[in-house]
């Protein structure tokens, strides 16, 4: 760790400059703020720079027992720089002159780092970086800080609304361009809408964890309606931009068109002709699947369909 301090000293020094001339308050503050720093080097530091160094003392008892680091100028104690609670392992970092120190950062034993802004006594939490790489952003005065945004390690961004302790997720933007919208109280947020990068919008209903897709709107104006529980949603109706509507039956992935309502620009006869042609194609495909290769059988089935 002494090497760490020497490296900090040399980083801003001129070749050949005495260490006392190089050592300044900014260097000492930077060293104290480094996670790798240790008080083991303080006696050495006091020997090489007695006029400007760091000191350490243990204060308090029980859960409040802490190791405190200070700036030191000769025999005079300067500003508080760092306070480590010995029981919990929490480390608090301070900036500012003696008597006006303000909390700027706090590190917890589980790897979380919290950042603060504001004057002494009014420091407010503005950001927290967790060990998993996620970053949480906060707004509000001290004691009322509320989470407003969280960036996750996988590239998604989640937005929140609500007072402290009741923040609820209202929107999530994923790395692939999807935007998901949520409703509901904290802990019960349910997906109600999802927008994709290609302009598609999907609507959902149901409680959290059981949201089912009920409608999809495409960029070209097509709209599909769905029924069924989550994971088994089947298309039951499609409305096209020209007003044409198709109705479907069958399970998810096997939906078949059973009725067509022509749009305003399409006459009824043309719609019926197209629908019969579609049914003939479906029937032929089904005959082939069942191994009904006899032309006469196919012809009879097709004739029956056309006569319907």
C-alpha positions as CSV (number, residue, x, y, z in Angstrom):
1,X,0.0,0.0,0.0
2,X,3.0,2.3,0.5
3,X,3.7,1.8,-3.2
4,X,0.1,3.1,-3.9
5,X,0.8,6.3,-2.0
6,X,4.2,6.7,-3.7
7,X,2.6,6.3,-7.0
8,X,0.1,9.0,-6.2
9,X,2.9,11.3,-5.1
10,X,5.0,10.7,-8.3
11,X,1.9,11.1,-10.5
12,X,2.0,14.9,-9.9
13,X,5.7,15.5,-9.2
14,X,8.7,16.8,-11.1
15,X,11.7,14.5,-11.3
16,X,14.0,15.2,-8.4
17,X,11.5,17.2,-6.3
18,X,11.6,16.4,-2.6
19,X,8.7,14.3,-1.4
20,X,7.6,17.0,1.1
21,X,7.3,19.5,-1.7
22,X,5.3,17.1,-3.8
23,X,2.9,15.9,-1.0
24,X,-0.2,18.1,-0.8
25,X,-3.7,18.0,0.6
26,X,-5.2,16.8,-2.7
27,X,-2.8,13.8,-2.8
28,X,-3.6,12.8,0.8
29,X,-7.4,13.1,0.1
30,X,-7.0,11.0,-3.0
31,X,-5.1,8.3,-1.1
32,X,-7.7,8.3,1.8
33,X,-10.5,7.9,-0.8
34,X,-8.9,4.8,-2.4
35,X,-10.3,1.5,-1.3
36,X,-6.9,-0.1,-1.2
37,X,-5.5,2.5,1.2
38,X,-4.5,1.4,4.7
39,X,-3.6,3.2,7.9
40,X,-0.5,1.0,8.2
41,X,1.4,3.6,6.2
42,X,0.6,6.6,8.4
43,X,3.7,6.3,10.7
44,X,5.9,6.2,7.6
45,X,4.1,9.1,6.1
46,X,4.5,11.2,9.4
47,X,8.2,10.6,9.2
48,X,8.7,11.7,5.6
49,X,6.2,14.5,5.8
50,X,5.6,15.6,9.4
51,X,4.0,18.9,8.4
52,X,1.4,17.4,6.2
53,X,0.2,13.8,6.8
54,X,-2.7,11.6,7.9
55,X,-3.7,10.4,11.3
56,X,-6.0,7.6,12.5
57,X,-8.0,7.0,15.7
58,X,-10.7,4.7,17.0
59,X,-13.8,6.2,18.6
60,X,-17.2,5.1,19.9
61,X,-18.4,1.7,21.2
62,X,-20.5,-1.2,20.0
63,X,-22.0,-0.7,16.6
64,X,-20.7,2.9,16.5
65,X,-17.1,1.9,17.1
66,X,-15.2,3.3,14.2
67,X,-11.8,4.0,12.8
68,X,-11.6,7.7,11.7
69,X,-9.0,9.2,9.3
70,X,-8.1,12.9,9.4
71,X,-5.8,15.3,7.7
72,X,-3.0,16.5,10.0
73,X,-0.8,19.6,9.8
74,X,2.0,19.2,12.3
75,X,0.3,18.7,15.6
76,X,-3.1,20.0,14.5
77,X,-5.9,17.8,13.4
78,X,-7.5,18.8,10.1
79,X,-10.7,17.7,8.3
80,X,-12.3,14.2,8.7
81,X,-11.7,12.2,5.5
82,X,-12.9,8.7,6.2
83,X,-14.9,6.7,8.9
84,X,-15.0,2.9,8.9
85,X,-17.5,1.2,11.3
86,X,-15.6,-1.8,12.6
87,X,-18.6,-4.0,13.3
88,X,-20.5,-3.6,10.0
89,X,-17.6,-2.8,7.7
90,X,-19.3,0.3,6.3
91,X,-16.9,3.0,5.1
92,X,-18.0,6.7,4.8
93,X,-16.0,9.2,2.8
94,X,-16.0,13.0,3.4
95,X,-15.0,16.2,1.6
96,X,-14.7,19.7,2.8
97,X,-12.8,21.7,5.4
98,X,-12.7,20.9,9.1
99,X,-16.0,21.6,10.7
100,X,-17.8,21.6,7.3
101,X,-17.2,18.1,6.2
102,X,-20.0,16.6,4.0
103,X,-20.6,12.9,3.2
104,X,-19.9,12.2,-0.4
105,X,-19.7,8.4,-0.6
106,X,-20.5,5.3,1.5
107,X,-19.3,1.7,0.8
108,X,-21.1,-1.2,2.4
109,X,-19.7,-4.7,3.1
110,X,-21.8,-6.3,0.4
111,X,-20.1,-4.2,-2.3
112,X,-22.7,-1.5,-2.8
113,X,-21.4,2.1,-3.2
114,X,-23.7,5.1,-2.5
115,X,-23.0,8.6,-3.6
116,X,-24.3,11.8,-1.9
117,X,-24.6,15.5,-2.7
118,X,-25.6,18.5,-0.6
119,X,-24.2,20.6,2.2
120,X,-23.2,19.2,5.6
121,X,-26.1,17.9,7.5
122,X,-28.3,17.9,4.3
123,X,-26.5,15.3,2.2
124,X,-29.0,13.4,0.0
125,X,-28.5,10.1,-1.8
126,X,-28.2,10.6,-5.6
127,X,-26.8,7.3,-6.9
128,X,-26.1,3.8,-5.7
129,X,-23.9,1.2,-7.6
130,X,-24.6,-2.4,-6.6
131,X,-22.2,-5.3,-6.8
132,X,-24.1,-6.8,-9.7
133,X,-23.3,-3.7,-11.9
134,X,-26.7,-2.1,-11.7
135,X,-26.9,1.7,-11.0
136,X,-29.8,3.3,-9.2
137,X,-30.6,7.0,-9.4
138,X,-32.4,9.0,-6.7
139,X,-34.2,12.3,-6.4
140,X,-35.5,14.2,-3.3
141,X,-34.2,15.8,-0.1
142,X,-32.4,14.0,2.7
143,X,-34.6,11.4,4.3
144,X,-37.0,11.4,1.4
145,X,-34.9,10.2,-1.5
146,X,-36.9,8.1,-4.0
147,X,-35.6,5.8,-6.7
148,X,-36.4,7.2,-10.1
149,X,-34.3,5.1,-12.5
150,X,-32.2,2.0,-12.5
151,X,-29.7,0.9,-15.2
152,X,-28.9,-2.9,-15.2
153,X,-25.8,-4.7,-16.2
154,X,-27.6,-6.2,-19.3
155,X,-28.3,-2.7,-20.7
156,X,-31.9,-2.2,-19.7
157,X,-33.2,0.9,-18.0
158,X,-36.1,0.9,-15.6
159,X,-38.1,4.0,-14.6
160,X,-40.0,4.5,-11.3
161,X,-42.6,6.8,-9.8
162,X,-43.8,7.2,-6.3
163,X,-42.6,8.4,-2.9
164,X,-39.8,6.8,-0.9
165,X,-40.6,3.2,0.0
166,X,-43.4,3.0,-2.5
167,X,-41.6,3.4,-5.8
168,X,-43.3,1.4,-8.5
169,X,-41.8,0.5,-11.9
170,X,-43.7,2.3,-14.7
171,X,-41.4,1.7,-17.7
172,X,-38.5,-0.5,-18.8
173,X,-36.4,0.1,-21.9
174,X,-34.4,-3.0,-23.0
175,X,-31.1,-3.1,-24.9
176,X,-32.9,-4.5,-28.1
177,X,-35.2,-1.5,-28.3
178,X,-38.3,-2.8,-26.6
179,X,-40.2,-0.4,-24.3
180,X,-42.5,-2.1,-21.7
181,X,-45.1,-0.1,-19.7
182,X,-46.4,-1.2,-16.3
183,X,-49.3,-0.3,-14.0
184,X,-50.0,-1.3,-10.3
185,X,-48.5,-0.6,-6.9
186,X,-45.0,-1.5,-5.9
187,X,-44.4,-5.3,-5.9
188,X,-47.5,-5.8,-8.0
189,X,-46.6,-4.0,-11.2
190,X,-48.2,-5.7,-14.2
191,X,-47.2,-5.4,-17.9
192,X,-49.9,-3.5,-19.8
193,X,-48.1,-2.5,-23.1
194,X,-45.0,-3.3,-25.0
195,X,-43.6,-1.4,-28.0
196,X,-40.9,-2.9,-30.2
197,X,-38.3,-1.3,-32.4
198,X,-40.2,-2.1,-35.6
199,X,-43.3,-0.2,-34.5
200,X,-45.3,-3.1,-33.2
201,X,-47.4,-2.5,-30.1
202,X,-48.7,-5.3,-27.9
203,X,-51.3,-4.9,-25.2
204,X,-51.7,-7.1,-22.1
205,X,-54.2,-7.9,-19.4
206,X,-54.0,-9.8,-16.1
207,X,-52.2,-9.7,-12.8
208,X,-48.4,-9.7,-12.3
209,X,-46.9,-12.9,-13.6
210,X,-50.1,-13.9,-15.5
211,X,-50.2,-11.1,-18.0
212,X,-51.7,-12.3,-21.3
213,X,-51.5,-10.7,-24.7
214,X,-54.9,-9.5,-25.9
215,X,-54.0,-7.3,-28.9
216,X,-51.2,-6.5,-31.3
217,X,-51.1,-3.4,-33.5
218,X,-48.6,-3.3,-36.4
219,X,-47.0,-0.3,-38.1
220,X,-49.0,-1.0,-41.3
221,X,-52.3,-0.6,-39.5
222,X,-53.1,-4.3,-39.1
223,X,-54.6,-5.3,-35.7
224,X,-54.8,-8.8,-34.2
225,X,-56.9,-9.8,-31.2
226,X,-56.1,-12.7,-29.0
227,X,-57.8,-14.9,-26.4
228,X,-56.4,-17.5,-24.0
229,X,-54.1,-17.6,-20.9
230,X,-50.5,-16.5,-20.7
231,X,-48.4,-18.6,-23.0
232,X,-51.4,-20.0,-24.9
233,X,-52.8,-16.8,-26.5
234,X,-54.4,-17.6,-29.8
235,X,-55.3,-15.2,-32.6
236,X,-59.1,-15.0,-33.0
237,X,-59.4,-11.9,-35.2
238,X,-57.4,-9.8,-37.6
239,X,-58.4,-6.5,-39.0
240,X,-56.5,-5.1,-41.9
241,X,-55.9,-1.4,-42.8
242,X,-58.4,-1.6,-45.7
243,X,-61.2,-2.7,-43.3
244,X,-61.1,-6.4,-44.1
245,X,-61.6,-8.7,-41.1
246,X,-60.6,-12.4,-40.7
247,X,-61.8,-14.6,-37.9
248,X,-59.9,-17.6,-36.7
249,X,-60.3,-20.8,-34.7
250,X,-57.8,-23.3,-33.3
251,X,-55.1,-23.4,-30.7
252,X,-52.0,-21.2,-30.6
253,X,-49.8,-21.9,-33.6
254,X,-52.6,-23.8,-35.4
255,X,-55.2,-21.0,-35.9
256,X,-57.2,-21.4,-39.1
257,X,-59.3,-18.8,-40.8
258,X,-63.1,-19.6,-40.6
259,X,-64.7,-16.4,-41.8
260,X,-63.7,-13.3,-43.8
261,X,-65.6,-10.0,-43.8
262,X,-64.6,-7.9,-46.8
263,X,-63.3,-4.4,-46.5
264,X,-64.9,-1.3,-47.9
265,X,-62.9,-1.6,-51.1
266,X,-63.6,-5.3,-51.7
267,X,-67.0,-6.7,-52.9
268,X,-68.6,-9.6,-51.2
269,X,-68.3,-12.0,-54.2
270,X,-64.5,-11.5,-54.5
271,X,-64.1,-12.1,-50.8
272,X,-66.1,-15.3,-50.9
273,X,-64.1,-16.5,-53.9
274,X,-60.8,-15.8,-52.1
275,X,-62.0,-17.5,-49.0
276,X,-63.1,-20.7,-50.8
277,X,-59.7,-20.8,-52.6
278,X,-58.0,-20.6,-49.3
279,X,-60.1,-23.4,-47.9
280,X,-59.4,-25.6,-50.9
281,X,-55.6,-25.1,-50.3
282,X,-56.0,-26.0,-46.7
283,X,-58.0,-29.1,-47.6
284,X,-55.4,-30.3,-50.1
285,X,-52.7,-29.8,-47.5
286,X,-54.7,-31.8,-45.0
287,X,-55.3,-34.6,-47.5
288,X,-51.6,-34.9,-48.2
289,X,-50.8,-34.9,-44.5
290,X,-53.2,-37.8,-44.0
291,X,-51.9,-39.7,-47.0
292,X,-55.2,-39.4,-49.0
293,X,-53.4,-39.5,-52.3
294,X,-56.4,-40.7,-54.4
295,X,-57.3,-37.9,-56.8
296,X,-61.0,-39.0,-56.7
297,X,-61.2,-38.5,-53.0
298,X,-59.6,-35.1,-53.2
299,X,-61.9,-34.0,-56.0
300,X,-65.0,-35.1,-54.1
301,X,-63.9,-33.2,-51.0
302,X,-63.1,-30.1,-52.9
303,X,-66.4,-30.3,-54.8
304,X,-68.3,-30.5,-51.6
305,X,-66.4,-27.5,-50.2
306,X,-67.1,-25.4,-53.3
307,X,-70.8,-26.3,-53.2
308,X,-71.1,-25.2,-49.5
